[in-house]
Amino acid sequence: MTQHAADYSVVLEPPARLHKDASVPKPNLSSMEEYKSMYEQSIRDPTTFWGNMAREMIHWQKPFETVKQGSIENADAAWFTDGLISPCYNLVDRHAIERPNDIALIYEADELNEGRYITYRQLLADVSQFAGALAALGVTKGDRVAIYMPMIPETVIAMLAVIRLGAIHSIIFAGFSAESVTDRINDSTCKLIITCDESHRGGKRIPLKSVINRAFPNCPSLTNVLVFQRSPEASTAMEEGRDIWWHDIVPKFPKYYPPAVVNPEHPLFLLYTSGSTGKPKGVVHTTGGYLLGAAATCKYIFDLHPTDRMGCAGDVGWITGHTYIVYGPLMIGSATLIFEGTPAYPDYSRYWSIVERHKLTQWYIAPTAIRLLQRAGDDYVKYDRSSLRVLGSVGEPIAPESFMWYYNVVGQGRCAVADTYWQTETGSHIVSSMGPVTPMKPGSATLPFFGIDAVIIDPISGQIIEGNGVEGVLAVRNSWPSAARTVWKGHDRFIDTYLKPYPGVYFTGDGAYRDKDGYIWIRGRVDDVVNISGHRLSTAEIEAALLSHDSVAESAVVGIPDELTGQAVNAFILLKPNVVANADLEKQLIMSVRSTIGPFAAPRKLIFSDLPKTRSGKIMRRILRKILAGETDQIGDVSTLAEPKVVEHIIHAVHHAHEKNA
Ligand code: WTA
């Protein structure tokens, strides 16, 4: 049997002060025994477990009697279906009634000292006014509303106003190009788009409205563009009858608008994500189950209390921002950070200055940011961080040495570190340590969350491998409340992607190892998905963007390990006959990816060569990865290639590209 690094790893107990120190709130979980007994019940009797949890954490407009219906294998699981729920009431109103002056949003603007606090009372008024404006523009229950915004409070206000009407938001990350925006809006036929004149990030101004101007003519379902003015000094052209300034319409509406009450299975939002095929999927999350998962994971994994101040430096354009900036913390009723800027502006100590000034109790970032800060040097890790109790990591595997740096240098050995594994589709964490109680192993996401029957599957036989010390692909054997229910207008795609690969279980797309103690070590994607700085992209999507250029005959994109960004995109390109590669063409190809998807998807390196194809025409990316890694002696069997000689050509082309970049 092969030895795994996992078997030799250190085990860190969560700091005792989390349980003993009078200055910290009593943890929501008292011990590992409590976790184990709750976990055991959640698997054995999910109806009782989730029924109790849902009654405790959610205010029901009409109590449910049935907890769970349907099953994972039939892709028809549904939760709390005979109850009624008001999502916005749960997130805003109930806290505004009980604790009106408590802080809901902590806005940290890109410019130091330009942010502000928004209380729950104020949030209720702001969300109500905006909901009134949206209703006046014709938005009603079930309509889709697109949001293309930076990290400012108005973005969260817009999300909450949309759901206050029972409408469905579809947030499009503000780094996506006009073309990507168009595809997403058209797929779900959004009625309206909410945007901003420009965003402020890292001291730079990034135009947003101009992207929407380019998208709008190709989006027949859109009626209006609602524009928040972030930079009053910038002159933004508005199109009469189509574009509406936020400040012209919103103040006209009353500070209370009644919140919609919906069936718990009513969609709360759509979020597009990349899979192994080129077309992004609109993942559908429902109201009751999703909010329950968001609240429960915040409570037990981050040990979030209503008196806490959650700091997640992510962006609401991705699932992390949805669940752990907005929905989870607001379900708990804690304060939550909205950070507009970057970790490096004005310098690498920005995060820690935020922690000190706002006395944040949790801190949640991606390993790519941890590596960046680790490289910048420990001197930047200053300011008082003693308010912190739980540090979180998300989005990609965290290397043990980054974990230890996070634990020792950032957390000063006083905080638990939770490596949280999950996906857009899972809605909330599915594997993670429970901050205050789980012994940590640096590099392992540790143990499944309540209600997650995580299994390892042998990819060859397709069978579940029970027991410990086993490696395979990670799947979930049961349904859980916050799981995505479907893909927008694509239930067949949902089934094909997640349930067909291994019938009867939800397939994550990630490889994983379960060690002798039952701890799960995520190995990374086993499909054609790349993860760049925590941004999930499909290789097929990037290939399609390259192919849209006239000179390209074929292309193959692979992700290769990168010290800073986790993975980097390398693109192999076969040019059409009589086309010669040159610097100008390289620029055009990079531009075509930037403009089709967005700047963050741009390939790091282009390699002009033939492609290794099987006789049936399938590109063998494995060979490309081996050549890029310099492991030409491990290429293995090439006899299935239609043209085994191409391997030599590719090795030569990769050498040439390396030399050019050196
Ligand atoms: C990866 C992000 C290792 C994984 C929340 C997954 C992780 C994909 C971790 C989902 C982690 C996320 N350790 N890998 N802690 N968290 N991933 O949908 O490959 O943007 O399938 O959701 O990110 O990316 P998504």
Boltz pocket constraint, residues with backbone or C-beta under 6 A from the ligand:
constraints:
  - pocket:
      binder: B
      contacts: [[A, 273], [A, 318], [A, 319], [A, 320], [A, 393], [A, 394], [A, 395], [A, 396], [A, 397], [A, 398], [A, 419], [A, 420], [A, 421], [A, 422], [A, 423], [A, 424], [A, 425], [A, 431], [A, 445], [A, 508], [A, 509], [A, 510], [A, 522], [A, 524], [A, 525], [A, 531], [A, 534], [A, 535], [A, 536]]
      max_distance: 6.0
